[in-house]
Amino acid sequence: MKGVTALSVQLEVFCKVKYTGVARKGRCTVETRAQGKSERKGVVITGGSKGLGFAMGREFLKAGDALVLCGRNEHRVEAAVDALRAEWPGSEVHGTRCDMSDPADVAALGQYTVDRLGTVHTFINNAGEVTTKRLLADVDAHEIVRVVGSNVAGSLLGCREAIRIMRQQAQQPQPAYHIFNLGFSRWGASFSKSACTHKATKSALTQLTQSLSEELQEAGLHSIGIHNLSPGMVLTDLLLKDASPIARRFFNALAEEPETVAEALVPQIRAMQGTNGSVDFLSPVTAVGRVLLGAPQIIGSGRFFDKEGNRVKAAEAKYKGNGVRLQFESMED
């Protein structure tokens, strides 16, 4: 019992400390914290008109960076840009419609970005989708193709365009430009309860990141680094779509709002060095600690969902029918 008590105390202390994210570079694991504003960076975020992409955009603007975001819904992209400009007057933020599974759209995004930002330091392949959570045999075939196109082909095309831009920029012996893919961490795929289409496509991105890093080195493009970005469970449409009441209670312990995750990840992204690293919001130890200490919220009502799986609503906040909090007006359109 003493051992169990000691472990519980250690986990409680660990989980009460504000989490700042863990950046893994190669075989080394290091913790990094924001150290104030550094040099201005040009940043591209795909799928940046809502959710984690929008929240990360806010953090980059807060750090003084210039931003291009894109999404498939032109009206929502315009509304997102307006919301960011209103919050950060004088900031440099641009937005354009782009379907990342369409090669012509991605090429147009690249030209749009160069015209607005000049130099691209950071390109984040954030856009993605998830199928209905059913047995694969019962999922519509067109839905599967759409999700694979968005998650896999979209990230491949995004990487391709980012490299084409970055190799034209000033070259250095060490990475000055970085691409981030939102793939599963080593333990994320086994821990996730999402549809197999989501697990398969996100696991593919982890392999894409590793393989492309090797290609870049073989090609002598040492100025470009490519990394895995694992945000964990974020309270967005991708997570809450078809989520059962039981799953939602687990989210009380394991999930976070997009702003919380972005606040932890963006400083790590901005500080990234090396050719092939990883930025993870949750480590396996932290996740286990959250589940153990969050047991009361999993069994009953918690900070995000009650015991029936209904959203616990914050005062003055607005929510979609699936429980996603609206980050700005017109986000639901």
N, C-alpha and C positions, 0 to 999 in steps of 0.2 A: 504493500500500500504506500509506503514511503516513496518508492520509486515512481509510482503512478502520480502521487501528489506533486513530487518534484517536477515531473514532466509537464503536468498541467500548469504549474506556476511558470515554468519557462515559456510554454506556449502562450500563456496569457500575457506575459511581459512582451514577448516577441510581437504578438498581434496588436497590442495596444500602441506600439510605436508606429507613427505615420509612415506608411510604406512609400518608398521613393523609387522603386523599380530596381531590377537587377540587370546590368548589361554584361553579357558574356562575349568575350573576344577570344576567338580561338579556343584554347583549352583553359584559359584563365577566366575566373569569375571575379568581377569587381563591382562594388557599389559606387555609384556616382550621384552627386546631388547638384542641383542648379547652383551656379556660382555667379548669378547676375547675368546681365546681357553681354554677349560677345559680339563678334562681327556679324553684320547683316548677311543673311543667307536668302537665296532664292529657293522657294519650296513649292512643289507640286503635290497635291493630294487628290487622287481619284476617289470617286464616291464621297466627295467632301461637302455635299449639300445637306447632310443630316448626320445624326449619330456620332460615332467616334471620329469620323473624318472631319465633321464640322467642329467638334470639340478640340481636336488637335490643331485645326486652323486657328482657333482663338488663342491657343497657347503660343503658336509660332508668331502671331501678330503681337502678343504681349511681350515676346522676346525681341521685337523690333525687326522681324523678318518680312520679306515680301512674299506674297502668296498667290498661287493660281489654284483654284479648285474646280472640279468638274462633276457632272452628274448627268443622268439620262433625262431628267425632268427639267426642262429649260426654265419653267416658272419657278420651281423650287430653288434652282441655282441662283436666279436673280434675287429671290427673297433672302437666301442665305448670305449673299454678298452684301445686300442692303443692311442686313442685321449686323454683320461684322463691321461694316463701315460706320454704322451708328454707334456701336460700342467702342470702336477704336478710331475716332476721327483723325484724319490725316494719314492713316495706315495705307499701305499699298496692297490691295487685294482685288483680284480679278476672278471672273468665273465664266465658264462656257459649257454648253451642252456637249456631252461626249458619251457615246456607247463604246465602252472599252473592248467589246467583242467585235467591233467594226474597224477593220484596218484603215479605212479612209478617215473615220472619225479620230482615230488615235494619231494619225499623221497630221491632221488639222490641229489637234491639241498641241502637238509638238511645236508647230509653227506659231501658234497663238502664244505659247509659253515663251519662246525665244523672243518674240516681238515685244512682250510685256516685261519680262524679267531680265533678259539679256543672258545672264549666267544662271544655270540651275545647279544648286548644290545638293538638294535633297529631293528625291522622287519617291513617293509612297504609294504603292499599289494597294489601296484600301478598298476599292470597289469590289463588291461580291454579293452573292445571292445564296439562298438556301431553298431546297425543295420542300414540299409538304412532307411532314414526318409520318411516313407510312412505309410498309414493306415495299421494297423496290419494285416488285412486280405490279404493285397497285399505283405507282406514280406515273403520271402522264409522260409519255416519251418525249414530247416537245419541251416539257418542263425540265427534264433531265438535260437535254441538249442546251437549253438556255442557261442553266446553272453552270454546266461545264464550260460553256463559252464565256460566261462572265468571270468565273473564278480562275480558270486555267488559261484559256486563250487570251482573256483580258490582261492577265498578269504577264504572260509571255510578250504580248504586243506592247504593254507598258514598259517592260524591261528593254525591249528592242528599241523603242523610241527614245527612252532615257539614255541608253548607251550611244545612240546616234548623235544625240545632242552633246553629251558629256565628252565624247572623244574629240569634238571640235573645239572644246574649251582648252584653256591653258593647262598643259600637262605637267605633273609633278611626280617625283619618285615615290611619294606616299599618297594614299587616297585623300583626295580633296572633295570628291563628289560621291554621294552615297544613294543607293537604291534599297528600299525596304519592301519586303513581301510579307503579307500577313499569313504565314503558314502556321501549322501546329508546332508546338514545342515537342520535345521528345516524349513527354508524358501526357501532353494535351489530348492526343487522339484517343488514347485508351481511357482517359478520364471523361471525355465528352460523351453526352447522350444524344447528340444531334443525329440527323439522318445520315445514312451511309454515303450519300452523294456529297454531303458537306465534309465528312471525314476524309473521303477519298480525294476530293479536290484540294482541300487545305493541306493534306499530307503531301500531295504532289508539289505544292509550292515550296515546301521545305527542301525537297530534292532539287527543284529548279534552282533555288538559291545556292545550294552547294555546287551543283554542276556548272552553273553560270560563273560562279567565282573562279572555278578552275579554268574555264574558257578565257576569262578576262586576263588571268595571269599568263596563260600560254600565248595570248595575243599581245602581251606586253602593255596592256592598258592598266598600269599600276596606279593611275589616278582615280580609278573607280572601285569603290567597295560595294559589295552587295550583302545584305543582312536579313535575318529573320526577325519579324516583329510579332510577338505573341501577347495580345492584350488580355487574354483570359475571357471571362464571362462579362459581357457588357450589356446593359439593359437597353437593347435596340430591337428593331424589327426582326433581325436575324435570330436573336436568342429567344424572343417571346412568341414567335410564330408557332402555333400548335403546341405550346408548352402546357403540360398538365399541371393541375393544382399541386401535386407532390413535387414536381420539378421546380415550380415557382417558389415553394417554401425553401428548397435548397438554395435558390438564388439569394435568399435573405442572408446566407452565410458567405456565398462564393462570388456573387455578382456585385458590380458597382455601376453607378451612373457614368455616362461617357466622359463627363467633365473630370471626375475623380481619376479615371484611368489616363486621360490625356495629360493631366497635370503631372502624373508620375512618369509617363513615357517620353514626353517631348524633350525634357532636359537630357535624357539619355540618348535620344536620337541626335540632338544637336552636338553632344559631346562624343559621338561615336568616332572611333579611329580604327584603322586596320582594314583588311580586305574582306573578311568574312566573319561576322559576329552575330550576336543574338541579343535582343532586348525583350525580356519577359516581365510582365506585370506581376505574376505570381510564381513563386517557386513551389515545388512539390511540398516542401516542409510547411510553407505558409498556408497552402491550400488545406493540408491536413489539420493544421492548427485552427483554421477558420471553421472547419466542419466540427471539430471537437468542442470548441468554445461556442459555436453557434447552434448547438443542439436544441436549446429551448426555442430558437426562432424557426428551426426546421420542423419541430414537432407541432408548434402552435403558430401564433401570429408573430410577424417580425417587422423589420424596418421597411421592407418594400411590399410584402404581400401578407395577407392574413391567412388563417388556417384553411380557408376555402379557396385560396389562390387569387383572391381579389386584390387589386392594387391598393396599397395604403397611400393615400394622396396627400401631398404636401400642400399647405395653405397657399393659395394664389397661383399654384401651378396648374397647367392644363395637360390633359392626357388623351392619347388615342384609345380606341376601343380595346386594343390588345395590351394596354398598360404602359406603352412607351410615353415618356414625358416629352411634350413639345418644347423644342429649344428656341423657337422663334415663330412669329406669326406666319401662316401659310405653309408651315413645314408639312402639314398633313395633306396638302393638295397633291 
